[in-house]
Amino acid sequence: MRIDMDVAEIKRMGRPLGTFLGEFDDCFGRSEPREHLRTYVQGQLSDLPRKSIEPIALAQIAHALGNGIRVRAWTFDELYGRGREFLDGVSAVGQNFVGEIPRDFTGWLQEPRVLRHPGRQEKPKGGRKRRYPRLSRQALPACEVRNLAPYSPVFRKQQGQKFRIKDGEKGPIVWEVEHATFYRKHGPDGLP
């Protein structure tokens, strides 16, 4: 079931909606998340176009940089790592990032050599004209992350580092983390 309400209808629901959502205040230790919940619910009820989270996150990064805040690397979970626009946006402003990416991402653990223009020995001969930029013939094929993790020598040589993330209801939640620089495939031409 989908509910679409215009802004006026949502404003008329303001007090009853606030009372209803107030019953969940004990779920939040601080007031900011409570307000985020109200904003989120109002957005879900509205007939306004849906907004993805990536442009909002990129705007926050730009705002932080504009205020002189500098970080060594931005971090994020798979929700942001799935959005190629977000990763491209963070890269475009020259920022480093460390993040969780989906298992179906395709790329390389070693930066492949990209040929930008014909070399000296590559004189035009008969046949099909080569496209540039393109991957070098010696470049390894791109692989999905789900295949790199178990089979790549980069990960086989590593011993996973254990990180205690938080205490759950059934005890501590511990992740075993391995890491590597990942050169992801961009766009339709499949270059890094």
GIBELLIN-V900196 format. One record per backbone hydrogen bond with DSSP energy under -0.5 kcal/mol. NH is the residue of the N-H (numbers start at 1). CO is the residue of the C=O. Records with the same first field share a line. If there is no record, write none. Layout:
# GIBELLIN-V900196
NH->CO / CO
This chain:
# GIBELLIN-V900196
4->2
5->45
10->6
11->7
12->8
13->9
14->11
17->13
18->14
19->15
20->16
21->17
22->18
23->19 / 20
24->21
25->22
27->24
28->25
34->30
35->31
36->32
37->33
38->34
39->35
40->36
41->37
42->38
43->39
44->40
45->41
46->42
47->5
56->52
57->53
58->54
59->55
60->56
61->57
62->58
63->59
64->60
65->61
66->62
67->63
68->65
69->64
74->96
76->98
80->77
81->77
82->78
83->80
84->82
87->83
88->84
89->85
90->86
91->87
92->88
93->89
94->91
95->90
98->74
100->76
105->102
107->143
108->183
115->113 / 134
116->114
123->121
133->115
134->115
136->113
139->136
143->107
145->105
146->103
147->144
148->144
149->145
150->146
151->147
152->148
155->152
156->152
157->153
158->155
160->158
161->177
163->175
165->163 / 173
166->173
168->166 / 171
171->168
173->166
174->172
175->163
177->161 / 175
183->108
184->182
185->106
186->191
190->186 / 187
191->186
